Amino acid sequence: MAKIQKMENDPYKKLDDLFIMPEDEQTKNSRKKALGQKDPKNKNKTVTNKEKK
């Protein structure tokens, strides 16, 4: 229990949050493409395996 308490009050936890990059539109779009969802720029075109590579 004491270990968990220490982790909550860890001064490095705030630093850790700074290293997690906030998701911007570009990463969201690239993740959607990786999942094979439709490209927002070309709505009628799905991303193929060839384009992924």
PDB file of N, CA, C, O and CB in Angstrom:
ATOM      1  N   MET A   1       0.827  -1.200   0.000  1.00  0.00           N
ATOM      2  CA  MET A   1       0.000   0.000   0.000  1.00  0.00           C
ATOM      3  C   MET A   1       0.868   1.259   0.000  1.00  0.00           C
ATOM      4  O   MET A   1       0.555   2.244  -0.668  1.00  0.00           O
ATOM      5  CB  MET A   1      -0.940   0.001   1.215  1.00  0.00           C
ATOM      6  N   ALA A   2       1.952   1.210   0.753  1.00  0.00           N
ATOM      7  CA  ALA A   2       2.844   2.374   0.844  1.00  0.00           C
ATOM      8  C   ALA A   2       3.464   2.679  -0.517  1.00  0.00           C
ATOM      9  O   ALA A   2       3.693   3.839  -0.860  1.00  0.00           O
ATOM     10  CB  ALA A   2       3.955   2.129   1.893  1.00  0.00           C
ATOM     11  N   LYS A   3       3.733   1.622  -1.290  1.00  0.00           N
ATOM     12  CA  LYS A   3       4.344   1.814  -2.606  1.00  0.00           C
ATOM     13  C   LYS A   3       3.390   2.560  -3.544  1.00  0.00           C
ATOM     14  O   LYS A   3       3.805   3.444  -4.293  1.00  0.00           O
ATOM     15  CB  LYS A   3       4.740   0.454  -3.218  1.00  0.00           C
ATOM     16  N   ILE A   4       2.122   2.194  -3.493  1.00  0.00           N
ATOM     17  CA  ILE A   4       1.116   2.849  -4.333  1.00  0.00           C
ATOM     18  C   ILE A   4       1.002   4.323  -3.951  1.00  0.00           C
ATOM     19  O   ILE A   4       0.912   5.195  -4.816  1.00  0.00           O
ATOM     20  CB  ILE A   4      -0.261   2.145  -4.195  1.00  0.00           C
ATOM     21  N   GLN A   5       1.007   4.588  -2.654  1.00  0.00           N
ATOM     22  CA  GLN A   5       0.932   5.965  -2.163  1.00  0.00           C
ATOM     23  C   GLN A   5       2.093   6.783  -2.731  1.00  0.00           C
ATOM     24  O   GLN A   5       1.917   7.923  -3.159  1.00  0.00           O
ATOM     25  CB  GLN A   5       0.952   5.998  -0.610  1.00  0.00           C
ATOM     26  N   LYS A   6       3.275   6.179  -2.726  1.00  0.00           N
ATOM     27  CA  LYS A   6       4.471   6.871  -3.213  1.00  0.00           C
ATOM     28  C   LYS A   6       4.330   7.182  -4.707  1.00  0.00           C
ATOM     29  O   LYS A   6       4.711   8.258  -5.168  1.00  0.00           O
ATOM     30  CB  LYS A   6       5.742   6.016  -2.956  1.00  0.00           C
ATOM     31  N   MET A   7       3.780   6.227  -5.449  1.00  0.00           N
ATOM     32  CA  MET A   7       3.619   6.420  -6.891  1.00  0.00           C
ATOM     33  C   MET A   7       2.682   7.595  -7.195  1.00  0.00           C
ATOM     34  O   MET A   7       2.915   8.346  -8.142  1.00  0.00           O
ATOM     35  CB  MET A   7       3.081   5.136  -7.540  1.00  0.00           C
ATOM     36  N   GLU A   8       1.635   7.751  -6.400  1.00  0.00           N
ATOM     37  CA  GLU A   8       0.685   8.839  -6.633  1.00  0.00           C
ATOM     38  C   GLU A   8       1.336  10.199  -6.422  1.00  0.00           C
ATOM     39  O   GLU A   8       1.014  11.165  -7.114  1.00  0.00           O
ATOM     40  CB  GLU A   8      -0.526   8.693  -5.713  1.00  0.00           C
ATOM     41  N   ASN A   9       2.248  10.267  -5.467  1.00  0.00           N
ATOM     42  CA  ASN A   9       2.907  11.538  -5.163  1.00  0.00           C
ATOM     43  C   ASN A   9       4.254  11.673  -5.868  1.00  0.00           C
ATOM     44  O   ASN A   9       5.084  12.496  -5.481  1.00  0.00           O
ATOM     45  CB  ASN A   9       3.099  11.677  -3.664  1.00  0.00           C
ATOM     46  N   ASP A  10       4.463  10.878  -6.884  1.00  0.00           N
ATOM     47  CA  ASP A  10       5.737  10.862  -7.601  1.00  0.00           C
ATOM     48  C   ASP A  10       5.944  12.170  -8.365  1.00  0.00           C
ATOM     49  O   ASP A  10       5.116  12.520  -9.206  1.00  0.00           O
ATOM     50  CB  ASP A  10       5.797   9.664  -8.568  1.00  0.00           C
ATOM     51  N   PRO A  11       7.021  12.896  -8.094  1.00  0.00           N
ATOM     52  CA  PRO A  11       7.257  14.157  -8.809  1.00  0.00           C
ATOM     53  C   PRO A  11       7.553  13.940 -10.292  1.00  0.00           C
ATOM     54  O   PRO A  11       7.389  14.856 -11.099  1.00  0.00           O
ATOM     55  CB  PRO A  11       8.410  14.910  -8.165  1.00  0.00           C
ATOM     56  N   TYR A  12       7.990  12.730 -10.653  1.00  0.00           N
ATOM     57  CA  TYR A  12       8.315  12.458 -12.056  1.00  0.00           C
ATOM     58  C   TYR A  12       7.069  12.168 -12.882  1.00  0.00           C
ATOM     59  O   TYR A  12       7.125  12.152 -14.112  1.00  0.00           O
ATOM     60  CB  TYR A  12       9.280  11.284 -12.154  1.00  0.00           C
ATOM     61  N   LYS A  13       5.946  11.940 -12.208  1.00  0.00           N
ATOM     62  CA  LYS A  13       4.711  11.634 -12.930  1.00  0.00           C
ATOM     63  C   LYS A  13       4.321  12.805 -13.835  1.00  0.00           C
ATOM     64  O   LYS A  13       3.863  12.607 -14.960  1.00  0.00           O
ATOM     65  CB  LYS A  13       3.567  11.316 -11.938  1.00  0.00           C
ATOM     66  N   LYS A  14       4.510  14.026 -13.327  1.00  0.00           N
ATOM     67  CA  LYS A  14       4.185  15.204 -14.137  1.00  0.00           C
ATOM     68  C   LYS A  14       5.083  15.275 -15.362  1.00  0.00           C
ATOM     69  O   LYS A  14       4.634  15.635 -16.450  1.00  0.00           O
ATOM     70  CB  LYS A  14       4.323  16.489 -13.304  1.00  0.00           C
ATOM     71  N   LEU A  15       6.357  14.930 -15.181  1.00  0.00           N
ATOM     72  CA  LEU A  15       7.284  14.912 -16.311  1.00  0.00           C
ATOM     73  C   LEU A  15       6.843  13.886 -17.344  1.00  0.00           C
ATOM     74  O   LEU A  15       6.918  14.128 -18.549  1.00  0.00           O
ATOM     75  CB  LEU A  15       8.713  14.608 -15.836  1.00  0.00           C
ATOM     76  N   ASP A  16       6.383  12.740 -16.859  1.00  0.00           N
ATOM     77  CA  ASP A  16       5.932  11.678 -17.750  1.00  0.00           C
ATOM     78  C   ASP A  16       4.818  12.161 -18.666  1.00  0.00           C
ATOM     79  O   ASP A  16       4.787  11.835 -19.852  1.00  0.00           O
ATOM     80  CB  ASP A  16       5.460  10.476 -16.944  1.00  0.00           C
ATOM     81  N   ASP A  17       3.900  12.945 -18.097  1.00  0.00           N
ATOM     82  CA  ASP A  17       2.780  13.457 -18.887  1.00  0.00           C
ATOM     83  C   ASP A  17       3.261  14.357 -20.012  1.00  0.00           C
ATOM     84  O   ASP A  17       2.633  14.430 -21.068  1.00  0.00           O
ATOM     85  CB  ASP A  17       1.805  14.216 -17.996  1.00  0.00           C
ATOM     86  N   LEU A  18       4.376  15.043 -19.785  1.00  0.00           N
ATOM     87  CA  LEU A  18       4.897  15.937 -20.814  1.00  0.00           C
ATOM     88  C   LEU A  18       5.436  15.158 -22.009  1.00  0.00           C
ATOM     89  O   LEU A  18       5.461  15.666 -23.130  1.00  0.00           O
ATOM     90  CB  LEU A  18       5.990  16.827 -20.235  1.00  0.00           C
ATOM     91  N   PHE A  19       5.865  13.926 -21.763  1.00  0.00           N
ATOM     92  CA  PHE A  19       6.441  13.144 -22.855  1.00  0.00           C
ATOM     93  C   PHE A  19       5.381  12.435 -23.683  1.00  0.00           C
ATOM     94  O   PHE A  19       5.656  11.970 -24.789  1.00  0.00           O
ATOM     95  CB  PHE A  19       7.415  12.131 -22.308  1.00  0.00           C
ATOM     96  N   ILE A  20       4.169  12.354 -23.146  1.00  0.00           N
ATOM     97  CA  ILE A  20       3.084  11.757 -23.926  1.00  0.00           C
ATOM     98  C   ILE A  20       2.589  12.821 -24.901  1.00  0.00           C
ATOM     99  O   ILE A  20       2.048  13.850 -24.496  1.00  0.00           O
ATOM    100  CB  ILE A  20       1.914  11.234 -22.997  1.00  0.00           C
ATOM    101  N   MET A  21       2.780  12.559 -26.180  1.00  0.00           N
ATOM    102  CA  MET A  21       2.412  13.559 -27.178  1.00  0.00           C
ATOM    103  C   MET A  21       0.892  13.641 -27.283  1.00  0.00           C
ATOM    104  O   MET A  21       0.226  12.610 -27.367  1.00  0.00           O
ATOM    105  CB  MET A  21       3.037  13.220 -28.556  1.00  0.00           C
ATOM    106  N   PRO A  22       0.337  14.844 -27.279  1.00  0.00           N
ATOM    107  CA  PRO A  22      -1.103  14.978 -27.480  1.00  0.00           C
ATOM    108  C   PRO A  22      -1.456  14.598 -28.917  1.00  0.00           C
ATOM    109  O   PRO A  22      -0.707  14.894 -29.848  1.00  0.00           O
ATOM    110  CB  PRO A  22      -1.572  16.426 -27.163  1.00  0.00           C
ATOM    111  N   GLU A  23      -2.580  13.952 -29.086  1.00  0.00           N
ATOM    112  CA  GLU A  23      -2.970  13.499 -30.423  1.00  0.00           C
ATOM    113  C   GLU A  23      -3.460  14.674 -31.246  1.00  0.00           C
ATOM    114  O   GLU A  23      -4.407  15.358 -30.859  1.00  0.00           O
ATOM    115  CB  GLU A  23      -4.058  12.412 -30.340  1.00  0.00           C
ATOM    116  N   ASP A  24      -2.827  14.908 -32.365  1.00  0.00           N
ATOM    117  CA  ASP A  24      -3.313  15.956 -33.250  1.00  0.00           C
ATOM    118  C   ASP A  24      -4.063  15.310 -34.418  1.00  0.00           C
ATOM    119  O   ASP A  24      -4.158  14.087 -34.515  1.00  0.00           O
ATOM    120  CB  ASP A  24      -2.137  16.845 -33.763  1.00  0.00           C
ATOM    121  N   GLU A  25      -4.583  16.150 -35.286  1.00  0.00           N
ATOM    122  CA  GLU A  25      -5.416  15.643 -36.386  1.00  0.00           C
ATOM    123  C   GLU A  25      -4.647  14.680 -37.282  1.00  0.00           C
ATOM    124  O   GLU A  25      -5.193  13.676 -37.739  1.00  0.00           O
ATOM    125  CB  GLU A  25      -5.952  16.803 -37.220  1.00  0.00           C
ATOM    126  N   GLN A  26      -3.378  14.991 -37.530  1.00  0.00           N
ATOM    127  CA  GLN A  26      -2.608  14.172 -38.465  1.00  0.00           C
ATOM    128  C   GLN A  26      -2.428  12.746 -37.942  1.00  0.00           C
ATOM    129  O   GLN A  26      -2.570  11.785 -38.698  1.00  0.00           O
ATOM    130  CB  GLN A  26      -1.243  14.811 -38.725  1.00  0.00           C
ATOM    131  N   THR A  27      -2.116  12.609 -36.653  1.00  0.00           N
ATOM    132  CA  THR A  27      -1.940  11.258 -36.110  1.00  0.00           C
ATOM    133  C   THR A  27      -3.263  10.517 -36.077  1.00  0.00           C
ATOM    134  O   THR A  27      -3.307   9.307 -36.296  1.00  0.00           O
ATOM    135  CB  THR A  27      -1.332  11.314 -34.702  1.00  0.00           C
ATOM    136  N   LYS A  28      -4.344  11.239 -35.802  1.00  0.00           N
ATOM    137  CA  LYS A  28      -5.662  10.600 -35.805  1.00  0.00           C
ATOM    138  C   LYS A  28      -5.972  10.062 -37.191  1.00  0.00           C
ATOM    139  O   LYS A  28      -6.440   8.934 -37.345  1.00  0.00           O
ATOM    140  CB  LYS A  28      -6.759  11.591 -35.355  1.00  0.00           C
ATOM    141  N   ASN A  29      -5.703  10.888 -38.201  1.00  0.00           N
ATOM    142  CA  ASN A  29      -5.992  10.478 -39.574  1.00  0.00           C
ATOM    143  C   ASN A  29      -5.131   9.297 -39.987  1.00  0.00           C
ATOM    144  O   ASN A  29      -5.613   8.376 -40.647  1.00  0.00           O
ATOM    145  CB  ASN A  29      -5.774  11.643 -40.536  1.00  0.00           C
ATOM    146  N   SER A  30      -3.856   9.316 -39.602  1.00  0.00           N
ATOM    147  CA  SER A  30      -2.981   8.212 -39.994  1.00  0.00           C
ATOM    148  C   SER A  30      -3.392   6.929 -39.289  1.00  0.00           C
ATOM    149  O   SER A  30      -3.263   5.842 -39.851  1.00  0.00           O
ATOM    150  CB  SER A  30      -1.515   8.544 -39.681  1.00  0.00           C
ATOM    151  N   ARG A  31      -3.889   7.050 -38.054  1.00  0.00           N
ATOM    152  CA  ARG A  31      -4.359   5.862 -37.345  1.00  0.00           C
ATOM    153  C   ARG A  31      -5.611   5.313 -38.012  1.00  0.00           C
ATOM    154  O   ARG A  31      -5.781   4.099 -38.117  1.00  0.00           O
ATOM    155  CB  ARG A  31      -4.638   6.183 -35.865  1.00  0.00           C
ATOM    156  N   LYS A  32      -6.494   6.212 -38.466  1.00  0.00           N
ATOM    157  CA  LYS A  32      -7.704   5.772 -39.160  1.00  0.00           C
ATOM    158  C   LYS A  32      -7.331   5.062 -40.455  1.00  0.00           C
ATOM    159  O   LYS A  32      -7.925   4.043 -40.806  1.00  0.00           O
ATOM    160  CB  LYS A  32      -8.637   6.970 -39.451  1.00  0.00           C
ATOM    161  N   LYS A  33      -6.338   5.609 -41.166  1.00  0.00           N
ATOM    162  CA  LYS A  33      -5.896   4.988 -42.412  1.00  0.00           C
ATOM    163  C   LYS A  33      -5.354   3.597 -42.138  1.00  0.00           C
ATOM    164  O   LYS A  33      -5.610   2.659 -42.894  1.00  0.00           O
ATOM    165  CB  LYS A  33      -4.829   5.851 -43.107  1.00  0.00           C
ATOM    166  N   ALA A  34      -4.596   3.468 -41.043  1.00  0.00           N
ATOM    167  CA  ALA A  34      -4.019   2.170 -40.711  1.00  0.00           C
ATOM    168  C   ALA A  34      -5.112   1.149 -40.433  1.00  0.00           C
ATOM    169  O   ALA A  34      -4.935  -0.044 -40.680  1.00  0.00           O
ATOM    170  CB  ALA A  34      -3.088   2.291 -39.501  1.00  0.00           C
ATOM    171  N   LEU A  35      -6.243   1.621 -39.918  1.00  0.00           N
ATOM    172  CA  LEU A  35      -7.356   0.722 -39.645  1.00  0.00           C
ATOM    173  C   LEU A  35      -8.193   0.458 -40.892  1.00  0.00           C
ATOM    174  O   LEU A  35      -9.146  -0.319 -40.847  1.00  0.00           O
ATOM    175  CB  LEU A  35      -8.232   1.296 -38.547  1.00  0.00           C
ATOM    176  N   GLY A  36      -7.842   1.102 -42.004  1.00  0.00           N
ATOM    177  CA  GLY A  36      -8.547   0.865 -43.249  1.00  0.00           C
ATOM    178  C   GLY A  36      -9.836   1.639 -43.357  1.00  0.00           C
ATOM    179  O   GLY A  36     -10.683   1.310 -44.188  1.00  0.00           O
ATOM    180  N   GLN A  37     -10.010   2.665 -42.536  1.00  0.00           N
ATOM    181  CA  GLN A  37     -11.207   3.487 -42.647  1.00  0.00           C
ATOM    182  C   GLN A  37     -11.025   4.474 -43.794  1.00  0.00           C
ATOM    183  O   GLN A  37      -9.943   4.592 -44.370  1.00  0.00           O
ATOM    184  CB  GLN A  37     -11.501   4.232 -41.314  1.00  0.00           C
ATOM    185  N   LYS A  38     -12.108   5.179 -44.110  1.00  0.00           N
ATOM    186  CA  LYS A  38     -12.045   6.061 -45.273  1.00  0.00           C
ATOM    187  C   LYS A  38     -11.210   7.293 -44.997  1.00  0.00           C
ATOM    188  O   LYS A  38     -11.225   7.849 -43.899  1.00  0.00           O
ATOM    189  CB  LYS A  38     -13.438   6.472 -45.697  1.00  0.00           C
ATOM    190  N   ASP A  39     -10.487   7.702 -46.010  1.00  0.00           N
ATOM    191  CA  ASP A  39      -9.654   8.893 -45.946  1.00  0.00           C
ATOM    192  C   ASP A  39     -10.552  10.132 -45.934  1.00  0.00           C
ATOM    193  O   ASP A  39     -11.414  10.264 -46.804  1.00  0.00           O
ATOM    194  CB  ASP A  39      -8.657   8.939 -47.141  1.00  0.00           C
ATOM    195  N   PRO A  40     -10.374  11.041 -44.973  1.00  0.00           N
ATOM    196  CA  PRO A  40     -11.237  12.228 -44.911  1.00  0.00           C
ATOM    197  C   PRO A  40     -11.086  13.153 -46.117  1.00  0.00           C
ATOM    198  O   PRO A  40     -12.022  13.872 -46.466  1.00  0.00           O
ATOM    199  CB  PRO A  40     -10.942  13.003 -43.653  1.00  0.00           C
ATOM    200  N   LYS A  41      -9.910  13.139 -46.759  1.00  0.00           N
ATOM    201  CA  LYS A  41      -9.700  14.015 -47.917  1.00  0.00           C
ATOM    202  C   LYS A  41     -10.397  13.458 -49.155  1.00  0.00           C
ATOM    203  O   LYS A  41     -11.028  14.203 -49.904  1.00  0.00           O
ATOM    204  CB  LYS A  41      -8.197  14.193 -48.194  1.00  0.00           C
ATOM    205  N   ASN A  42     -10.279  12.134 -49.369  1.00  0.00           N
ATOM    206  CA  ASN A  42     -10.981  11.489 -50.481  1.00  0.00           C
ATOM    207  C   ASN A  42     -12.022  10.560 -49.880  1.00  0.00           C
ATOM    208  O   ASN A  42     -11.745   9.389 -49.623  1.00  0.00           O
ATOM    209  CB  ASN A  42      -9.989  10.705 -51.425  1.00  0.00           C
ATOM    210  N   LYS A  43     -13.212  11.081 -49.658  1.00  0.00           N
ATOM    211  CA  LYS A  43     -14.211  10.350 -48.872  1.00  0.00           C
ATOM    212  C   LYS A  43     -14.664   9.045 -49.518  1.00  0.00           C
ATOM    213  O   LYS A  43     -15.067   8.112 -48.824  1.00  0.00           O
ATOM    214  CB  LYS A  43     -15.407  11.223 -48.642  1.00  0.00           C
ATOM    215  N   ASN A  44     -14.598   8.982 -50.839  1.00  0.00           N
ATOM    216  CA  ASN A  44     -15.090   7.771 -51.504  1.00  0.00           C
ATOM    217  C   ASN A  44     -13.996   6.726 -51.703  1.00  0.00           C
ATOM    218  O   ASN A  44     -14.222   5.699 -52.343  1.00  0.00           O
ATOM    219  CB  ASN A  44     -15.697   8.130 -52.845  1.00  0.00           C
ATOM    220  N   LYS A  45     -12.809   6.989 -51.152  1.00  0.00           N
ATOM    221  CA  LYS A  45     -11.692   6.081 -51.396  1.00  0.00           C
ATOM    222  C   LYS A  45     -11.213   5.470 -50.078  1.00  0.00           C
ATOM    223  O   LYS A  45     -10.885   6.194 -49.138  1.00  0.00           O
ATOM    224  CB  LYS A  45     -10.532   6.820 -52.104  1.00  0.00           C
ATOM    225  N   THR A  46     -11.174   4.145 -50.014  1.00  0.00           N
ATOM    226  CA  THR A  46     -10.614   3.506 -48.821  1.00  0.00           C
ATOM    227  C   THR A  46      -9.134   3.245 -49.062  1.00  0.00           C
ATOM    228  O   THR A  46      -8.688   3.118 -50.202  1.00  0.00           O
ATOM    229  CB  THR A  46     -11.366   2.177 -48.480  1.00  0.00           C
ATOM    230  N   VAL A  47      -8.393   3.170 -47.987  1.00  0.00           N
ATOM    231  CA  VAL A  47      -6.957   2.969 -48.107  1.00  0.00           C
ATOM    232  C   VAL A  47      -6.685   1.491 -48.338  1.00  0.00           C
ATOM    233  O   VAL A  47      -7.168   0.634 -47.598  1.00  0.00           O
ATOM    234  CB  VAL A  47      -6.212   3.480 -46.844  1.00  0.00           C
ATOM    235  N   THR A  48      -5.906   1.204 -49.375  1.00  0.00           N
ATOM    236  CA  THR A  48      -5.609  -0.183 -49.706  1.00  0.00           C
ATOM    237  C   THR A  48      -4.310  -0.617 -49.038  1.00  0.00           C
ATOM    238  O   THR A  48      -3.570   0.199 -48.489  1.00  0.00           O
ATOM    239  CB  THR A  48      -5.520  -0.369 -51.231  1.00  0.00           C
ATOM    240  N   ASN A  49      -4.054  -1.903 -49.097  1.00  0.00           N
ATOM    241  CA  ASN A  49      -2.824  -2.436 -48.515  1.00  0.00           C
ATOM    242  C   ASN A  49      -1.596  -1.857 -49.201  1.00  0.00           C
ATOM    243  O   ASN A  49      -0.575  -1.617 -48.557  1.00  0.00           O
ATOM    244  CB  ASN A  49      -2.807  -3.960 -48.611  1.00  0.00           C
ATOM    245  N   LYS A  50      -1.692  -1.636 -50.491  1.00  0.00           N
ATOM    246  CA  LYS A  50      -0.567  -1.101 -51.249  1.00  0.00           C
ATOM    247  C   LYS A  50      -0.183   0.288 -50.744  1.00  0.00           C
ATOM    248  O   LYS A  50       1.000   0.605 -50.622  1.00  0.00           O
ATOM    249  CB  LYS A  50      -0.907  -1.048 -52.743  1.00  0.00           C
ATOM    250  N   GLU A  51      -1.186   1.110 -50.454  1.00  0.00           N
ATOM    251  CA  GLU A  51      -0.930   2.474 -49.990  1.00  0.00           C
ATOM    252  C   GLU A  51      -0.350   2.496 -48.587  1.00  0.00           C
ATOM    253  O   GLU A  51       0.437   3.379 -48.245  1.00  0.00           O
ATOM    254  CB  GLU A  51      -2.208   3.290 -50.027  1.00  0.00           C
ATOM    255  N   LYS A  52      -0.744   1.517 -47.773  1.00  0.00           N
ATOM    256  CA  LYS A  52      -0.245   1.469 -46.396  1.00  0.00           C
ATOM    257  C   LYS A  52       1.265   1.328 -46.375  1.00  0.00           C
ATOM    258  O   LYS A  52       1.943   1.908 -45.527  1.00  0.00           O
ATOM    259  CB  LYS A  52      -0.891   0.314 -45.626  1.00  0.00           C
ATOM    260  N   LYS A  53       1.794   0.538 -47.330  1.00  0.00           N
ATOM    261  CA  LYS A  53       3.239   0.308 -47.375  1.00  0.00           C
ATOM    262  C   LYS A  53       3.890   1.438 -48.103  1.00  0.00           C
ATOM    263  O   LYS A  53       5.111   1.450 -48.260  1.00  0.00           O
ATOM    264  CB  LYS A  53       3.580  -1.031 -48.046  1.00  0.00           C
TER     265      LYS A  53
END
